[in-house]
Amino acid sequence: MTDQPAAESTTLIELDLWGDLTCPYSWIAKRRVEAAVAAFERPHDVSVRLRSFELHPDVPVGGQVPVDEHLSMQHGDAGAGRLLNAKASEVAQADDLVFDWDRAVRANTFDAHRLCALAGEMGGPALRSAAVERFHAAHFTEGLAIDDHEVLQRLAAECGLDERRVSAVLASETYAEHVRADEEQARSMGVTATPFVVANGYAAVSGAHPVEDYLALLRGVATQTV
């Protein structure tokens, strides 16, 4: 897998965060995990690995279907989408994240996840994090279809990814095995929803929790590694 610390790393705590790029709570959890690491007494002892997971792998590419309409169809309730989105917006207020649900459209995230894997190979965790942030923002605040290859090409370039490599990835199945391996590992642990955080392979937290909870997780795991 990409984004793993080198063998000589002094990392004591490895946090694996599974998320989907069109899941609002995955973006919230990413921001809160990062805040927890920054507040931790030994932030340099923590490595965060962003992992891929598709909540809706069967979503067709394209169509420009509004997210609230998509969710309503899934739940069989015409108002379900707006209620769910309003709740996510309420939760995200503390994180200064703004979701423009009037613009957000349903998207298949497989290719975007593949580009995140490319980013991890090209620039390590920092570049992968930047790619994840860019795709989240494009989906939630700009109303861009992050399963459109032209959109993905532009967004990836904005993150600093090599344009020729991005084109080659999108024209092939490159990094598909990375995404599927992440998903298989998550499923082997019983994961069916995102976000999902695992610390050092055994301490798990599901859902988007307050920063204090992730900080407590770090401190608890730290006591077991000393």
N, C-alpha and C positions, 0 to 999 in steps of 0.2 A: 504494500500500500504506500501511497505517497504521503508526505507530510509527517512521517514519523521522525522523532529525534534521532540524531546520529548516535552510534553505540557509545561514544565517549561523553555524551551529554550528562550533566549533573542533575537533570530533571528528577525530582522526587515524586511529583504528582502529574499524572497524565489525565487530562480531561478530554473525553470524547463526547462531542455534541452532534447528535443526529438532528437534522432539520431539513425541511423542504422550502424551496425558494418562494413558494406562493402561500406559505403558512405564516400568518401574522405573528403567532406565538413563537415561532422559530426565530424570527427577527428580534422579538422582545427578549427571548432567552439569551440569544447571542450577546446583545448589549448588556444584559444583566450579569452574565458570566464574565464578560470582559471587565465590568465594574468590580465584580467580586475579586478577580485576580489582581486588579490594580490596588485594591484595599487590603489584600492579604499581606501578612508580615514579610513573606519571602516570595514576592511575585516572580522572581527569576527562577524559582524552583518549580514553576508550573508551566506545563505545555498544553495548549489547547489545540485539539485536532477537530476540524469541522468535517463531518461525515455526511454523505448523501442519503436521502430517503425520499421516495415519491409517495405522497399520500394518495394520489389518484393516477397511477401509471397508465390507466386505460383512457384517460382524457384525450380526445382527438386533437391533433395539431390544428391551429387556426380556428376560424369561426367568429372571433371577436365577441364571444358570449360574455356579458357582464358577470362578474363574480357573484353578485347577489342573486342573479337569476340561476346561475349554476348551482349554488347552494340550496336554493329553494327547490329546484328540481330534484336534487339528491334527497332532500328531507320530505318531499311530497307536501310542502306547505308553502304557499305563495309568499308569505311574509317571513319565512325562516331566515332567508339570506340577509335581509336588512337587520334583523334582530341579532344574528350572530356577528355581523360586521360591526354593529354599534357596540356590542360588548367588547370586541377586540380593540376598538378605538378607545374605549373607556380605560381598559387595562393599560394601553400604550401611552396614555397621557403622561404618566410619571417618567417615561423614558424619552420624552420629546420626539416621539415618532408620530407622524401624521399620515393616516391612510385616506386616500382619495377614492372612496368606493364608487363614486359616480363615473370614474374613469377606468378602474381596474377591470381587466378582462381575464377570463379563464385561460390557463396555459398548461401545456404538457412541459414538465421541467427536466426531462431526461437529457436533452442536449445541453441545457444550461449547466446541469450537474457535471456533464462531461467536461465542459470548459472550466469549471471550478477545479476539477482534477488536473487539467492542463496547467492552470495557474499554480497549483501546488507544486507541480513538477518544475515549473519554470522559476518560481520565486519563493517557494516554501510557504509556511503558514501565513506569513504577512500578505503575500500576493493573493493567496486563496481567500483570505478574509476580505480583502479589498474587492475581489470578484463577487463574493457572496453579498457584500453590502451593495454593490452596484446593481446586481440583479434584483435584490429586494426593493431597492428604491425605484428602479425602473418599473417594476410590477405594481407596487403599492402607491407610489406618489405621482408617477408619470403616465400611467395607463398604457404602458408599452407591452406588446405581446412578446414575452421572453421565450417563445417557441418559434419565432420567426427568425430565419437564419440571417437575414440582413440586419435585423435589430441586434441579434447576438454578436454579429461581426463588429458592429459599431461599438457596442457596450464593452466588448472584450478589449478592443483597441484603446478605449478610454481608460481601462484599468492598466494598460501597459503590456498586454499580451501581444506577442508577435503575430501580425496579421496573416502571414502565410501559414503559420502553424495552426491558427484558428480556422482558416479556410480548409486546411487539410483534415482537421478533426471533424468539422461539420460535414465534410464530404465522405466520411468513412464511419466506421464503428469504433474508432480509437477511443480509449478510456471507458468504453461501455463496461468492460470487465471490472473496472474500479468501482463504478457506480453500483453494479450488481453485487459485488463483494461486500460493499458497505451495507447494502440492504439485506443481504443474506445474514450477515453477522447480527444486524439488528433483530431480524426475525428469529434468529436462534435464541435470542434473549427474551422473546415474546413481545417485542415492540410492534405496535400496530398504529401508533400515532406519534406525532412530533409536537414539541421538542422532547428529546430524551438525552440525559446526561449520565455518563458513567465515569467514575473516578477510579483510576488504577485497576480497572477491570472488574470491580466488585461492588462499589457503592453507587447506587443508581438513583436518579431523581427524574420523574416524568412530569411534563407540563412546564409552564413558565412560572417560576417561583420568584419571590422577592430576592434582591441582591443579598440580603442577610442570610437567606437559606443557602445560597451557593457558597457564601463565605464560611458558614458553619460546616458545610460539606468539606471544603478545603482544609479547615482546621482539624476536623475530625479525622480525615485521611492522613493528615500530616503527623498526627500522634501515633499512627500505626506504621509510619515509615522511618521513624527515628531509631 
